[in-house]
Amino acid sequence: MLSFLAGLGLGFSLIIAIGAQNVFVLRQGVRREHVLTVVIICALSDAVLIATGVAGLGFLLQTVPWLVDAARVLGAVVLIGYGLLAARRAWRGGDQTLHVSGDEKRTGRLAAAVAIALALTWLNPHVYLDTVLMLGSIAATYGDARWLFAAGAILASILWFTALGYGARGLARWLNTPRAWRILDGVIAVVMTAIAISLVLPLFSGR
């Protein structure tokens, strides 16, 4: 259960960020255009990428056991870095908002919505860094429970995209204030730091 919750928390921490994909899903929700299709594409794509990372890197780390410790250290360093950046944003604030309008010109074409959703997901290099490499390597450190970790991360993706798509009108108003993003960044910093600490603790406790 702890592995599942760690995956859920890290999944949310990585996915809750302003980006083209999130803005697109939110915009589709505001305009109520092909919401279910877009949500399924984004969530399913994340699930495939996460599973690929967990399966591939998990096998590699099982084959070369000492890489597990390296993955723990590397994952912790990356998470601490992400956490510090989030903490800096939470402390300083800024003009971070999601500007989404329902009055934009509508294309209305399902094919166009599908193509954009696929492109924003699969052509984004950060997706591979976060889901395949980072989540995959961290999940592998959980050993036999790595798939519970992956399930938590996948559930975070499903919940987030569903909330963006179907709660778009309410979320758009709430996420359009810098204060809301400062709060989110503060939570993200805490979650990432906590998971980073949990990764390296076994190195000092003799497992």
Residue, then its C-alpha position, 0 to 999 in steps of 0.5 A: m500500500l505504501s508503494f501504491l501511495a508513493g506512486l500516486g503522490l509522485g504521479f500527481s507531483l509530476i503531472i500537475a504542472i502548466g504545460a501544453q498538454n494540460v492546457f489543451v485538455l483543460r481547453q477541450g473541457v471548457r469548450r466541451e469538445h471530445v472530452l472523453t476521447v482526449v482524456i482517454i488518449c492522454a491517460l492511456s498514453d501515460a499508462v503505456l509509458i509508465a508500464t514501459g519504464v517499469a518493465g524495461l528498467g525493472f528488468l535491467l535493474q534486476t539483471v544488474p543489482w548494483l544499479v538499484d542503489a545507483a537508481r535510488v541515489l539518482g532518483a533522490v537527487v532528481l526529486i530533490g532538484y524538482g522539489l527545490l524548484a517547486a519550493r522556490r516557485a511556492w516561496r517567490g510566487g509569480d504570474q503562473t496561471l492557466h489562461v483558458s477561454g471558452d470563446e476561442k474559435r472552435t475546430g470541432r473536428l475529432a480527428a484534429a483533437v486526436a492528432i493534437a492530443l497524441a502530438l502533445t503527449w508523444l512528441n514531448p521529450h519531458v514525457y519520456l524523462d518523467t514517465v519512462l526514465m524517472l518513474g521507471s527507475i524509481a519504481a524498480t527500487y520498490g522491488d516486487a511492489r514496483w507494479l503497485f507503485a506504477a498502478g498509483a502513478i497511472l491512477a494519478s494520471i487518470l484522475w488528473f486528466t479526468a478532473l481537468g477534462y470534466g471539471a474544466r470550468g471550475l478548475a479553470r477559475w481556481l487555477n487561474t490565480p497565482r496563489a493557487w499555484r503557489i499552494l500546489d507547488g508547496v505541496i509538490a515540494v513536500v511530496m517530492t522531498a518525502i519520496a526522495i528521503s524514502l528512496v535513500l533511507p534503505l542505503f543507511s539502514g542496511r535494508 
